[in-house]
Amino acid sequence: MILIIGGAFQGKNEFAKKKFGVCFERIFDDFHIKIKEYIINGKNGNELINKIFNGEFDIIISDEIGCGIVPVDKYERLWREETGRMLCDIAERCDEVWRVCCGIGIKIK
């Protein structure tokens, strides 16, 4: 499994397709958005992680959302914190982790 992270609109999907040659169906895109949906619906995000690691996907893609100003809204902070924690867990379990900036991937694991 491969994790690709980076800022919004930095070319993560294009990088994944070029570098790894996988079809879009094997990519779990917008992990950060899915976590927000889980939090809004009162679900445990670990359920989502288990679904991801069931073999359906080759690549997980997520925006980095923790580099900006800390949100005033309690739920926005919770979302940001939970997403960061889960991405740490995912990164630990993945074989490779890449960070993409301006369409250029840098392998960090």
Secondary structure, DSSP 8 states (H G I E B T S, - for coil): -EEEEESTTSSHHHHHHHHH---GGGEE--HHHHHHHHHHTT--HHHHHHHHTTTT-SEEEEE--SSS---SSHHHHHHHHHHHHHHHHHHHHSSEEEEEETTEEEE--
